[in-house]
Amino acid sequence: MKAIIFDLDGTLLDSLEEIALSMNTILKEFNYPVYEINEYKRFVGDGPLSLVKRVLPANTKEEIIQTITQALRDKYDKQVNHSSRPYEGIYNLLESLKTTPIKLAILSNKPHDLTCRYIKSLFSQYEFLEVHGQKMDVPKKPHPQGALHIAKKLNIDPEEIYFIGDTPTDMNTAKHAKMKSIGVAWGFRPKEELLEAGANYIVEDCEDLWRFIQERV
């Protein structure tokens, strides 16, 4: 294990409430039904456009989808981490990783600018050598391009990189990039889904993850 690529939402960051409240506010503005916070666990993970498509009726016109997606992006631009916080144990894990030679990176389907703002706001004390969110010119996860770009920038063989995430999208990203995948049980999707998506390993909590890492440094 020479490097770790972390997903952000549902892996490092418990952002479900903030995402749900933002989306529900927009849905109310456009006179659509809203959802309970926990229902959003099955909607998130693939970026704003996919989120909007999942919460709207199947026959919604493309023009409306694009308008609501832009409204959601605009709302994101005006706020950062009102309620989002790192999961329990994440800071301790990152402190422990400082004692290792493992290189760290972030790859998220959250918009790139917003991803960088969250890292600056909540994780500035840690050295993430590469931080990438969703960009217009790069296919989003599970396409491997973003992960492989990070591997190239770090100058590390993909097979020596572990991709840590909480959704099938993350597990498939690792698979497509020829990286090893670790599914976290504390995120947005149940571990059964992660195993079905081909997760190489499942960890129950941050202490479990640290033990796993120590065995492979």
Secondary structure, 3 states (H helix, E strand, C coil): CCEEEECCECCCEECHHHHHHHHHHHHHHCCCCCCCHHHHHHCCCCCHHHHHHHHCCCCCCHHHHHHHHHHHHHHHHCCCCCCCEECCCHHHHHHHHCCCCCEEEEEEEEEHHHHHHHHHHHCCCCCEEEEEEEECCECCCCCCHHHHHHHHHHCCCHHHEEEEECCHHHHHHHHHCCCEEEEECCCCCCHHHHHHCCCCEEECCHHHHHHHHHCCC
